[in-house]
Amino acid sequence: SGIGFLGAGAILRLGATVRGLTTAASVWAVAAVGLAVGAGMYVPAVVTTALILLALRVLDRFERRYIPKRVLKNLHVYVQGGEVRSSDFESVLEEYGIRIRSKAVEYSHDKSSHQFRYMMYVPSGIDYDKLHDRLLESGPVYKLVLDDI
């Protein structure tokens, strides 16, 4: 039962992301190998260790190759004057393979300025300078803020 608490302690929820599942599973697997060694079953323990290491390596390579890594970020687009719709910015984000998780729009009291806020999944390897330039071309943008979550 103590191993369960150690494994559960390795699992972290960061915003919309869950981390540590592989670590938690590895803690359980190492505990099982330790029990096998303690019981004198050395050959099954060595075979199991080899299988665990092989599975971790193969799955890591598979994940890196076939599952694109996305990072959760907040984008704030500040617009002064002009007629701008959120769809103008959303089309640019889609061009870059960015998936929007949520969005919000905030208007000033006199409706002369807007703030568009997006929580989004950004693929790895994105060219932020080009994205910045494209967003500036999309309307009367005077400020862009991109934050990690």
C-alpha positions, 0 to 999 in steps of 0.5 A: 500500500505504501507503493501506491502512495509513492506512485500517486505522489509522482502524478501531477496535474498542471493546468490541463496537463497530467504528468508523472504517469510513466514515473508512477507506473515505473515505481510499481514495476520496480516494487514488483521486481524488488519483491521478486528479488526478495523472494529469491526469484532472480531470473524472473526479476532480471527478465522483467527488468529487461522487459520494462526497460525495453518497453520504456525505450520503445514507447518513448521513441514511439511517442516522440515520433508519432505523437506531436508535443503540444504546449498549453499557452495563453495569448493576449491580443490587445487591439486599439480601434478598428473593426476586428473580429476574433475569427481574424486571429483564430484563422491565423492561429489555425494556419500554424496548427494551434488548437484553441481550448478557450477564448474570451473577449473584453471590451473597454467602456467606450468600446475603443479597445478590445482584448482577445484572450486565448488558451491554446495548445501550441505545437512544438517547433513553431516559429513565434516570430512569424506568428507574431508578424502574422497576428500584427497583420490581422488588425490594429494590434498594439500589444501581444502577450504570450504566457506559459501556463 
